[in-house]
Every structure is written in structure tokens, then in C-alpha cells.
Amino acid sequence: MPKEYRQVEWDAQLADDCRHLIRLAFREDLDNEQDWSTVSLVAADAQGSANITARASGVLAGTQLIPLIIEEAELELTWTPQKQDGDAISRGDVVGTLSGSVRDLLTSERTILNFICRLTGIATLTRTYVEAATGSARVYDTRKTTPGWRRLEKYAVRCGGGVNHRVGLFAAVMAKDNHLAWSETQRTLADITPQVRQFLTAQLGEAAAAEKLVEIEVDSLEQLEAVLPSQPDIILLDNMPPETLRAAVEMRNRLAPSVELEASGGVNLQTIGAISQTGVERVSVGALTHGAVSLDLGLDWKA
């Protein structure tokens, strides 16, 4: 079974990331003051309930944050979900209900919606790419994420059916074009994988080093032929058209069948179908995160 990057699931580490973002979001809205609009118009003891409702179809993500927002901001609210992250939603669907202090509900409304609209947009776009990848290739995200939101956005990709590429620079070795262009000593492409593995073993020990994936980027079939004998875990094929990708797969199958191939660059909804049918195992798409548009969800008072 091929190695895989660690996938982002909802866990304590992701929840801790979210707590930092939640605190920053409320600091942006309230500073050291308060919601003057709400406190001047709504009685302190007013109670009410409101639904979060989908105003467009998509794939839900981000509702796991709502209890954290309530806890972190010390809101007098309860959250009753009707849909879960990863669920398909249609226009008019009720995602869940917030009940309690009307003041707290109004003050937190935009923060809650900002999180779930953004993440639902990512999950929805990811699902669109996954469905457009009509071949056997898996669809991966990249590190083209909003600073501070990396794990959260990758979680949304998972909700949409995508697969997470490395979560950070610490997670794997990925020798890209700029690494290869800048070198203090002359080395061939065939030298890179053994040098990296030797270094990792010396630094981390054999067991931990074996857990680090080694991926090398190439932009031509000539480079691919030079790298394959050293058998990195993955070779990234940069900006290759489908006919070249098919030739790369044939070469890989002959020379190093255990190496996985990843297509990257020039991938969009019009091209991913053909790319995914070339025989590569992976297609990475930066647009899953940097190109996603928030999906519209709103807050509607219950009668």
C-alpha cells in the first residue's frame, strides 16, 4: 500500500487552531468594547431562536466550530445541529438552530457565518473537482491556504471528498524546482532521493525517517527518467499535458512501478477529467482552497 500524507481530521489540534482564530475574530469585531448596535436595541434578558439556513446548494463544512465559538466567547447559546459536516445541502435546508440570549446570538452571528460559509465553499468546490475527476486519480489540496487557516481549510477539503497533501513543510520532503535550482554543490537528480533519506535517517533515526514521504518535482520526461531509478515515494509532474502524462505513466510502469505520480499545474474543472484519466495516481489542485468562494448561508429567526 502506498504511503499517504497525514490527513486532517477534527481533533484536539484542529480545535486549538480554531480557538485562536475565534479569539481573533471576536477581537476584530468587539475590540475592548461591545456590540453597541445590539446592546442599545435588545433587552439584556431577551431570549430567542434562529436557524442557520442554506441559501444555495453545496457540501457543508465548519459546523464543528459552532460549539467552540459558544464556549470560547462564553455565549449563552445552545446549538442543535440538523446537518453534519460533509453532508450535501440544498437551498432552504436548515443546518441547525441556535437558541438562547438574543444579544449573544446577534453579536456572534457574523463570526459564525464567516467560518461556515468559507469552509462550506471549500468543501463544495472540492466536491465539484472530485466529481469532475472521472479517472482513477485522487484529488489533493496544496499549501495555497489562508495563513492561520491551513488545517481548517484542509479539513474542509476532506469534507468535500478531497485528499490532503502535506499539511506543512515539516510533514515531508518535497524537492521543488527552486530547491533543485539552488544548490551549493553540484548534484544529479538521481542523487537527491538517497541524499535526503540518508540525512533524515541521521537526523531522526531509521523508524521516524521512514515515515517521511520524499517527493520530487520534474518538468520533463528526461528529468523523470533520471529520477525514477532512485525511487522517491512520489514524483510531481509539473505542467504536463495529458499526452505527456500518459508517456510518464508508461515510463514509470517500466522503470519504477512502486513510485506514485502526481500531476500539478494547469488543473481546472475543464482539464481535470482528462488529467485524471492518464494513469497518474494523484492530481493536486491549489484552487480547492485559494479559488473557493464562500457558500451563502444565513440566519433566520424562528417564529
N, C-alpha and C positions, 0 to 999 in steps of 0.2 A: 504493500500500500504506500503511495507517495506521501512524503511529509507535507504538512499543511501549516500555514501561519496560525497562531493562536487567534481564535475567533472571539469577538466581543459579545459577551452576554450580559444580562442585567445582574450585577454582583456588587459587592461592597465597594470595590474600587471605582466602578462607574457611578455608584451613588455618591461617593465622596467628590468626584469631579462635579457632579450635578449640584451638590451643596455649595461649592464655591461659586458656580455660575448663578445660582439662585440668589445668593447674598449680593453679588454684583448687580443683578437685575433690579433688586429692590433698592439698592443704594442709588442706582441711576434714577429711579422713579421718585424716591422719597428723600434722598439726601439725609440730613439730620432733622427733617421737618415731618410733615404728614400730608395726606391726601386732602388738601383744603377743599376741593370740589365736593368730595363725599361727606366730610365731617360737617360742612356747612349746610348740606341739604338732607342728610339722612340721620334720623334719631339713633342714638347710641344703642338702644335696645331693639332696633328693628331686626326682624328675622324674615328669611325668605329662601326660596329655592330657584335654581336656574339650571337648564340643560345646556350642555355643550353639544352643538348640533352641526353635522356636516353640511356644508353648502356646495359641495362638489364631491364627485366620486374619487376614491383613491384607496390607499392602504394606510391604515392607522399606525402611528408610532408616537411615543412620548407620554402616554398616559401614566406610565410608571413614575413620572416625575411629580404628578399632582399630589400624592400623599407627602412627598418630600417637601414640596413648596409649602403645604399646610403646616408641616412640622417646623421647617426652618424659619418661616416667617411668623410662627406662633399664631396662626389664624384660627378663629373659632368657626371652623367649617368641617363638614364631613363630605367625603367623596364616595359616590355609589356608581361604580362602572357598569356599563351595559355592553361595551365592546372592549376587546383586548388588543394590545399591540400586535400587529401582524394581520389583523382582521381586515377583510375587504369592507369598505363602507360606501354607501350611496348617498346622494343628495337627500337631505331630510332625516337621515339616521341620527338617533340620539346616541352619542358616545358614552354619556354618563351624566350624573346630576351632582351639583354642589349645593349643599344646604347649610344654613346657619346664619351668622351675622351678615346682614346686608352690607354694612360698611366694609367688612373684610372681603366679601365677595367682589365688590366693585373695585377695591384697591388692588386686588390680586388678578383681576380679570385679564388685563393685557399681558402680564407676565406669563400666566398660564397659557394663554392663546399663542403668544410668541413662540414658546417652546414647542407646543404640539403641532402648530401649523408648519413650522420649519421642518420638524422631523418627519411629519406625515408627508410633506412634499418630497423629501429624500426617499422615503420608503416607496412612494407612488412612482417616482421616476425610475427607481431601481427595478420595480416590478415590470415596468414598461420595457426596460432593456432586457431583462431576463426572458420575457415572453418573445422579444424580437430575436433573441439568440437561438435560432431554430436548429442549430447544430448541437454537438455534444459538449462544447466548451462551457466552462463555468465563468460567471461574470464577477469580476473583482473590482473593489474600490481602489483608491490610491491615498496618498498623504496630502492631496489637494483639498484640505479641510479648513474650516474656520478655526483660527487659533483659539485654543482652550476648549473647543467643542469636539476634538478628534474622536474620542471614544464614543461620545454621544451620537455623532453623525454616523460612525461605523455601526453602532447599534441599530440605527435606523435603516442602514443598508441591509443588515441581517433581517430586519422585519419585512423588508421588501423582497427577500429571497436571494439577495446577493451574497457574495463571499468576501470576507475581509482579507485584504493584502496586509503587509506588516503594519502594526499599529504605531511604530516609531523606529527611529534609527537603531535603537538598542535591540530590536527584535530579530534582526537578521543581518547578513552581509549582502549588500546589493551593489555590485560594482557597475556604475553607470558610465556614460561616455566621458563626463568630466573627471571622474576618478582615473579613467584609463588614459586620458589626455595629459593629466598632470602626474608625473612620476619622477622621483629623484633618481631612480635607476632605470636602466633600460630593461624591459621585460616583455616577453611574448604573451599573447593571450592564453596560451597553454599553461603558462606559469602561474596564472592568477589563482585558480582553484586550489592547487596544492599549497601555495604560499599562505593563502587565507586559512586553510584548515590547520596547517602547522602552527600558525600564530594563535588561532583560537584554542587549540589544544594546550599550548604553553600558557596561555592566559587563564583559561577556565577549567582545565582538566578535560580528560577524554570524554567523560559522560556528558558534561554540560556543553562541550563544543559540538558534540554530535547532534544536539537539539537545535543548533543554529542553522537555518537554511542558508545556502550560498546560491545567489542568483547573479548572473552576468548578463549585461546588455550588449547586443550586437546589432549592427545595422546593415549587414550584408551577408550573403551566403558564404563568402570567403571567410569572414570572421567566424561565422557559425562553425564551419568545418575546422577551424583552428581550435575552437573552444571545446567542441564535443568530446574529444578523447579524454579530457581531464574530468569529465562527468560532474559538473556542478549539479545541484538539485534542480535548478530551473534556469533556462535561458530566455531572456526577454528579446523578442524580435521587434525592433523599433521601426515603425512607419513602413511596413512592408505590405504591398498589395496582395490580394488573395492568391494570385498565381505564384508569387514568390513564397508566400507562407506554405502553400502546398509542396513546393520544392523543398522547403526547410523541413517539413514533416517527413518527407521521404528520406532526406539525408539523415535526420535523427533516427529514424527507424532502422537504418542500415548501420550507423556508427555507434549509437548510444541509446538504445530503446528505453532505458530507465529514466532518462532526462525528460522533464516536462517542459513544454514550450508555452510561452506567454506572448500573445500579440498585444501591442500597445501602440497608440498614436494613430490619429485619423479615424478613431472609432466613434461613430454616432449611430443614431437609430436607423439611418439609411444603409450603413455599411456593416453593422454588427452581424446581421444574418449571414452574409457571405463569409465574413471572417470566421464566425463560429463553426462553419461547415468545412473548414480547411483541414481539420485534424489536430489543431492545437488544443491543448487542454484548458488553457486559461485565456481570458480576454480582460484586460484592465481598462477601466473607464473613469477618468478623472471627473467627467461630467456628472456622475452619480451624486457627488457632493457639491462641487463648485458650480454646477449648472442647474441645480434644483431650484424650483420656485415654490414658495410656501403654498400649501393647500388651504383653502378657505374653510375655517370652522368658526362658529360664532357662539355667543352666549345668549340664550333666550330665557326670559323669566317664565316660570311656571305660574299658571293662574292660581 
